[in-house]
Amino acid sequence: YPALSWGATHHWVNITYLLDNSSGTSAHRLQIIGQVTHLYFTCTAPRIIGGAVPTEPYVTIAYPHLLAPSLILNVMCIAVALGVVALSFGWRRPLLVQTRQLVGLPLLFATCAALIFCVSSISANGLGAMCGPKDLVGRYGAPLLLALPFFIATVFTVIAQLMHRLRGSRYSWSMDEDSATRTAQSSRMYFIGQILLACVLVFTSGIQSFAYTKASPNYLFQTSGCVIAPFNDEPIISYMQHNKIHYAWATSWVGDPITFGTQSHIIVIDPRVVAYYQWYVNRIPMYTSAVANAKRASVLLLVRHGERQPPLLLRLHKEHTAYRLARFLSEPGYDLLVITPLNHSISPKEISDMGVRFGGC
């Protein structure tokens, strides 16, 4: 509602931005929207609903591993909730109408979230990666997750209400000659319903716990944009603080967590922002200027584990640039180098051309 009310008083510039934000895809708008919609319903939404993580090492484009028990259960809950809402328009029973009122707002929110994802130009960036280990736009579909608990709760609420009415109906049968038999049957059904609901809760908790224990700790909480970036950057931060390194160049996947984690006491900027003016990576221009004007800013470089002479170090040797080097373990098979020049600065273009973009980062 705030977005709609603001848009109504500002000539809908927010909606216009969503539909055309200079992503370069406006020439084939309908075709792109169709492709993004297909990506959303076949990949992004199933990942959000089922909890699949694209950063697991076994995920590939050919086998995205979307199918999971939690996906099946949650889709069933969504289908039941939608079915009850649709049924309430033709069969206006109190329980159905109340259920529609209960799930109406979450349903509207989920619909708007899906619609915005499908028509936004920025979502087209995910078409190149397809449904594989690199998910560039999944975060834009994440608001759907906020509505998911309401759909699940709606199903349980409807079942609980039916059980409550079943239990209460035994009093209406007290004048029947077999009231005792019917009372026993309704009590038994109520008890069975409670057991089934408890089993569903235990089952869902169990599969989530099992999936969590089987997940790779090295990749579970990593961004799919750069799975080889160090999960634990505390040793790197400690080293930089100990050596009074306040400014550095690195890919944004490595640098942004360090800048955030140190509350900007250490500022790390992607050199491509300066070398090629990639404005979409230039989050805070003031920080970019600070690193660009810093004297002998350090370089954080991802390399293969054990690699001794990456291209940037070879270039420094050729130019007779003295430097201090520290090596840290990143993810399995990869290291992170902290290179601090001692006699002159390293240009952002040189860093960009000599391997700052490594391993898809």
C-alpha positions in Angstrom: 0.0 0.0 0.0 2.7 2.6 0.8 4.3 1.9 -2.7 1.0 2.3 -4.4 0.0 5.5 -2.5 3.4 7.0 -3.1 3.3 6.1 -6.8 -0.1 7.6 -7.2 1.2 11.0 -6.0 4.4 10.9 -8.0 3.2 10.0 -11.5 4.0 6.2 -10.9 7.7 6.7 -11.3 8.4 3.7 -9.1 6.3 1.4 -11.5 8.0 3.0 -14.5 11.4 2.2 -13.0 10.4 -1.4 -12.5 9.3 -1.8 -16.1 12.2 0.0 -17.7 15.4 0.6 -15.7 18.0 0.8 -18.6 18.8 -2.9 -18.4 18.9 -3.0 -22.2 16.1 -5.5 -22.7 13.2 -3.2 -23.6 13.4 -4.0 -27.3 12.0 -7.5 -26.7 10.0 -6.7 -23.7 7.2 -9.2 -24.0 9.6 -12.0 -24.9 11.8 -11.2 -22.0 8.8 -11.1 -19.6 7.8 -14.5 -20.8 11.2 -16.0 -20.3 11.5 -14.4 -16.8 8.1 -15.7 -15.9 9.1 -19.2 -16.9 12.3 -18.9 -14.9 10.3 -17.7 -11.9 7.8 -20.6 -11.9 10.2 -23.3 -12.8 13.2 -22.3 -10.7 13.1 -19.2 -8.5 9.7 -19.9 -6.8 10.4 -23.6 -6.3 13.7 -22.8 -4.6 12.0 -20.3 -2.3 9.1 -22.5 -1.5 11.1 -25.7 -1.1 14.3 -24.2 0.5 16.7 -25.5 -2.1 20.1 -23.8 -2.0 21.9 -23.2 -5.4 25.3 -23.1 -3.8 25.5 -26.8 -2.9 28.4 -28.4 -4.9 26.1 -31.0 -6.5 23.8 -28.3 -8.1 24.2 -28.0 -11.9 22.2 -26.5 -14.7 21.3 -30.0 -15.9 20.4 -31.1 -12.3 19.3 -28.1 -10.2 17.9 -30.4 -7.4 14.7 -28.5 -6.8 12.5 -31.4 -5.8 12.4 -31.9 -2.1 9.7 -33.1 0.4 9.3 -29.6 1.8 8.6 -28.3 -1.8 5.8 -31.0 -2.3 4.3 -30.3 1.1 4.4 -26.5 0.8 3.0 -26.6 -2.8 0.1 -28.8 -1.5 -0.6 -26.2 1.3 -0.6 -23.4 -1.3 -2.9 -25.4 -3.6 -5.3 -26.1 -0.7 -5.4 -22.5 0.4 -6.0 -21.3 -3.2 -8.7 -24.0 -3.6 -10.5 -22.9 -0.5 -10.4 -19.3 -1.6 -11.8 -20.2 -5.0 -14.5 -22.3 -3.4 -15.6 -19.5 -1.1 -16.8 -17.4 -4.1 -19.3 -20.1 -5.2 -20.1 -21.7 -1.8 -20.4 -19.0 0.8 -20.1 -21.1 3.9 -18.9 -19.2 7.0 -15.7 -21.3 7.3 -14.8 -20.7 3.6 -15.5 -17.0 3.8 -13.4 -16.7 6.9 -10.6 -18.6 5.3 -10.7 -16.3 2.3 -10.4 -13.3 4.6 -7.6 -14.9 6.5 -5.5 -15.7 3.4 -6.6 -12.8 1.2 -3.9 -10.3 2.1 -1.0 -12.8 2.0 -2.3 -14.0 -1.4 -2.4 -10.4 -2.7 1.2 -9.8 -1.4 2.5 -13.0 -3.0 0.8 -12.2 -6.3 2.3 -8.7 -6.3 5.7 -10.1 -5.4 5.5 -12.5 -8.3 4.2 -9.9 -10.8 6.9 -7.4 -9.9 9.6 -10.1 -10.3 8.3 -11.1 -13.7 7.9 -7.6 -15.2 11.1 -6.0 -13.7 13.9 -5.5 -16.1 16.5 -6.4 -13.6 15.1 -9.9 -13.3 16.3 -10.5 -16.9 19.8 -10.7 -15.5 19.0 -14.2 -14.3 18.3 -15.6 -17.8 22.0 -16.0 -18.6 22.7 -18.2 -15.6 19.5 -20.2 -16.1 18.6 -22.6 -13.2 22.0 -23.6 -12.1 24.5 -23.0 -9.3 24.7 -19.3 -10.0 21.5 -17.4 -9.0 21.8 -13.7 -9.7 18.2 -12.7 -9.2 16.8 -15.1 -6.6 17.0 -12.5 -3.9 14.4 -10.4 -5.8 11.9 -13.2 -5.5 12.6 -13.8 -1.8 9.6 -11.7 -0.6 7.4 -14.6 -1.6 8.8 -16.4 1.5 7.0 -13.9 3.7 3.6 -15.1 2.5 4.4 -18.8 2.7 3.8 -19.3 6.4 0.3 -17.8 6.1 -0.6 -20.4 3.4 0.7 -23.2 5.6 -1.1 -21.8 8.6 -4.3 -21.5 6.7 -4.4 -25.2 5.9 -3.8 -26.1 9.5 -6.4 -23.6 10.7 -9.1 -25.0 8.3 -8.3 -28.5 9.5 -8.4 -27.4 13.1 -11.7 -25.6 12.6 -13.2 -28.7 11.0 -12.0 -30.9 13.8 -13.4 -28.4 16.3 -16.8 -28.5 14.6 -16.6 -32.3 14.4 -16.0 -32.4 18.1 -18.8 -30.0 18.9 -21.3 -31.8 16.7 -21.6 -34.7 19.2 -23.7 -32.5 21.4 -26.2 -32.0 18.6 -26.7 -35.7 18.5 -27.6 -36.1 22.1 -31.3 -36.7 21.3 -30.5 -39.6 18.9 -30.9 -43.1 20.1 -27.2 -44.0 19.2 -25.7 -40.7 20.6 -23.1 -42.7 22.5 -21.9 -44.4 19.4 -21.7 -41.2 17.4 -20.0 -39.4 20.3 -17.3 -42.1 20.4 -16.8 -41.9 16.6 -16.4 -38.1 16.6 -14.0 -38.2 19.5 -12.0 -40.8 17.7 -11.9 -38.7 14.5 -10.8 -35.7 16.5 -8.0 -37.6 18.2 -6.9 -39.0 14.8 -6.9 -35.6 13.3 -4.7 -34.3 16.1 -2.2 -37.1 15.6 -2.1 -36.5 11.8 -1.4 -32.8 12.4 1.4 -33.6 14.9 2.9 -36.1 12.4 3.0 -33.4 9.7 4.7 -31.0 12.0 7.3 -33.6 13.1 7.8 -34.6 9.5 8.4 -31.1 8.2 10.8 -30.3 11.1 12.6 -33.6 10.5 13.2 -33.1 6.8 14.4 -29.6 7.4 16.8 -30.8 10.2 18.0 -33.6 8.0 18.6 -31.3 5.0 20.5 -28.9 7.3 22.8 -31.7 8.7 23.6 -32.9 5.1 24.3 -29.5 3.7 27.9 -28.5 3.1 29.0 -26.0 5.7 31.4 -24.4 3.2 28.6 -23.5 0.8 25.3 -23.3 2.7 25.5 -19.6 3.6 27.5 -18.5 0.6 26.2 -16.2 -2.1 25.7 -18.0 -5.4 27.4 -15.1 -7.1 30.8 -16.2 -5.6 30.9 -19.5 -3.8 34.7 -19.4 -3.5 34.8 -16.2 -1.4 35.9 -16.8 2.2 33.1 -17.8 4.4 35.0 -16.7 7.5 36.8 -13.4 6.9 37.8 -12.8 10.5 41.4 -13.9 10.0 41.7 -11.5 7.0 40.2 -8.6 9.0 42.5 -9.3 11.9 45.5 -9.3 9.7 44.5 -6.0 7.9 43.8 -4.3 11.3 47.1 -5.5 12.7 49.0 -4.1 9.7 47.0 -0.9 9.7 45.5 -1.6 6.2 42.5 0.7 5.9 42.0 0.7 2.1 42.0 -2.2 -0.4 40.9 -3.3 -3.8 38.9 -6.6 -4.3 35.9 -8.0 -6.1 32.7 -6.8 -4.4 31.9 -10.3 -3.3 35.0 -10.3 -1.1 35.2 -6.6 -0.3 31.6 -5.7 0.7 31.4 -8.2 3.7 34.7 -6.8 5.0 33.6 -3.2 4.7 30.3 -4.0 6.4 31.9 -6.2 9.1 34.4 -3.6 10.1 31.8 -0.8 10.0 33.8 0.9 7.3 37.0 1.1 9.3 38.4 -1.0 6.4 37.0 0.0 3.0 37.3 -2.4 0.2 36.2 -1.4 -3.3 35.9 -3.3 -6.6 38.6 -1.9 -8.9 36.3 -2.3 -12.0 34.3 0.6 -10.7 37.2 2.9 -11.4 38.9 1.1 -14.3 35.7 0.6 -16.3 33.2 2.8 -14.5 30.8 0.0 -13.6 28.3 2.3 -11.9 26.1 -0.6 -10.7 28.9 -1.8 -8.4 29.6 1.7 -7.2 27.5 1.5 -4.0 29.0 4.4 -2.1 30.9 6.9 -4.3 32.6 8.4 -1.3 34.2 5.1 -0.4 35.3 4.6 -4.0 37.1 8.0 -4.0 38.7 7.2 -0.6 40.3 4.0 -2.0 41.2 5.5 -5.3 43.1 8.4 -3.6 44.7 6.1 -0.9 48.4 5.7 -0.9 49.4 2.2 -1.8 46.0 0.5 -1.3 46.2 -3.3 -0.8 44.8 -5.9 -3.1 42.7 -8.9 -2.1 43.0 -11.6 -4.7 41.4 -15.0 -5.0 43.6 -17.7 -6.5 43.7 -21.5 -6.7 45.1 -23.2 -3.6 48.8 -23.3 -3.6 49.2 -21.1 -6.7 52.4 -19.2 -6.2 52.6 -16.9 -9.2 49.2 -15.5 -10.3 49.3 -13.0 -13.1 49.3 -10.0 -10.9 52.3 -11.1 -8.9 54.2 -11.8 -12.1 53.4 -8.3 -13.3 54.6 -6.8 -10.0 57.9 -8.8 -10.3 58.3 -7.5 -13.8 57.8 -3.9 -12.7 60.1 -4.4 -9.7 57.3 -3.5 -7.3 58.1 -4.5 -3.7 55.1 -5.9 -1.8 54.1 -7.8 1.3 52.1 -10.9 0.9 49.8 -12.9 3.2 47.8 -16.0 2.2 44.6 -17.2 3.7 42.4 -20.3 3.1 39.2 -19.3 1.4 37.0 -22.2 0.3 38.2 -25.8 -0.5 40.6 -25.5 -3.4 41.1 -21.7 -3.2 43.1 -19.2 -1.3 42.9 -15.4 -0.8 46.0 -13.3 -1.1 46.4 -9.9 0.6 49.0 -8.0 -1.4 50.3 -4.7 0.0 52.6 -2.7 -2.3 55.5 -1.0 -0.6 57.0 1.4 -3.1 54.2 2.5 -5.3 50.5 2.0 -5.9 48.9 -0.6 -8.2 46.4 0.9 -10.7 42.8 -0.3 -10.6 43.0 -1.2 -14.3 46.0 -3.4 -13.7 44.2 -5.2 -10.9 41.1 -5.6 -13.0 43.0 -7.0 -15.9 45.3 -9.3 -13.8 42.7 -11.5 -12.1 40.4 -9.7 -9.7 37.5 -11.4 -11.5 38.3 -15.1 -10.8 36.1 -18.1 -10.5 33.0 -16.2 -11.6 33.5 -13.6 -8.9 
